[in-house]
Amino acid sequence: MISGPSCDPALRLPPCAALTPGRGGQPRLLIDAPAGSAEIHLHGATVTSWAPRGGREVLFTSRQAVFDGATAIRGGIPLCLPDFGAGIDGRAVVKHGWARTAAWALRSVEATPDQGVRALLSLSHDGLSLLYSVEVGRRLELTLSVRVTGSQARTVEAALHTYLSLHDVTVTRITGLEGAGYTDNLAQDPAAVQVQDGPVRINGPVDRIYDSAGTVEVTDPGHGRRIIVSKRHAPSTIVWNPWSTLSAGLADMANDEFPAMVCVESAAVRQHAPRIAPGQSWSMQARIEVEPM
């Protein structure tokens, strides 16, 4: 069993950060720094909001998301680990792993030189020790580190399941994946490798895992912006939108919300999942930033 959320009793917060109860009374860290604002729930270490100063909200969180301290939050950036979906062998005990529904500890919160805030969260469970750095400012920088504390090497899948907020997904273009191979979880043969031809456009349900470590750009013309997702040590990119077809079966997402979001996930899953030796660590990073169109 994973213990409840906690904070170091000696934890000091900068003036632009506060620990307050959020929806459902769930503990959250609110950040309102000169360079940007954010909301981070200790449940799942889920970043549920981020906006650069003077800009629009960048992350999508469903108005029907459940905040009960047990259910994964539908939106923001849930952490999928140590499994993605049903796992490499299809036998994961918990879909998308236990990290997104665990109670994380808030280790430190400090101001950064560029007028932002960096929060560090931690979790230890099942022979793994996790550290998660969230740096909030004009860009959002995420670093997830995994250390094997048990005696056996572990293959660990990890994904930053990022929900991006859009004006209208039907006019969005996702570039940077051209020529990349991908598997389509909604295809008749989900194991068959296909190749992306041109930009990705969303005109139906999409659930694809791309072999791509490159930078991805998401156009959001209705909001007059481009959302840029870059990464390190994350050789997989996952694109997901449930469309009306699949959102009807999601109790924690309204049927009319799918046009307002798309998931572009920085990940290391399936054949790209790292094998970590006992006592060794692995990390991946993602950066999200916004530019005007």
DAJO-V642998 format. One record per backbone hydrogen bond with DSSP energy under -0.5 kcal/mol. CO is the residue of the C=O (numbers start at 1). NH is the residue of the N-H. If there is no record, write none. Layout:
co->[CO	CO]
nh->[NH	NH]
//
This chain:
co->[3	6	8	14	16	18	18	20	22	23	26	27	27	28	28	29	30	31	33	35	36	37	38	39	39	40	41	42	42	42	43	45	46	46	47	49	50	50	51	52	58	60	62	66	73	74	76	77	78	78	79	80	81	82	84	85	86	87	94	96	98	99	102	102	104	105	105	106	108	110	112	115	116	117	118	119	120	120	121	122	123	125	127	127	128	129	130	131	132	132	133	133	134	134	135	136	139	139	140	141	142	143	143	144	145	146	147	147	148	154	154	156	157	158	159	159	160	160	161	162	162	163	164	168	169	169	172	173	173	174	175	177	180	181	182	183	183	184	188	189	192	194	196	196	200	201	206	207	208	208	209	210	210	216	217	217	218	220	220	221	224	225	226	226	227	227	228	228	229	230	232	235	236	237	238	239	240	241	242	243	244	246	247	249	250	254	257	258	259	260	262	262	263	265	265	266	267	268	269	270	274	274	275	276	277	280	282	284	285	286	287	288	289	291]
nh->[103	106	11	17	32	20	30	28	25	26	22	42	43	20	30	40	18	38	36	53	33	51	31	48	49	29	46	44	45	104	46	47	41	48	77	39	58	59	37	55	165	76	65	68	75	62	163	47	80	161	81	159	99	157	87	96	92	90	97	81	101	102	44	104	6	107	122	8	120	118	115	35	112	136	110	134	107	108	132	105	130	128	149	150	125	147	123	145	121	134	135	143	119	136	141	117	137	141	288	135	286	133	145	284	131	282	129	149	279	156	276	274	82	268	80	161	162	266	78	164	264	60	262	171	172	202	202	175	219	200	217	180	196	211	194	185	209	187	190	192	184	182	179	198	174	203	241	185	210	239	183	212	237	229	175	219	227	223	225	224	293	220	228	291	218	229	230	289	216	287	285	212	267	210	265	208	263	206	246	247	248	249	250	251	253	257	260	261	169	166	164	264	240	238	267	160	236	158	272	273	156	276	277	154	280	148	146	144	232	142	230	140	228	226]
//
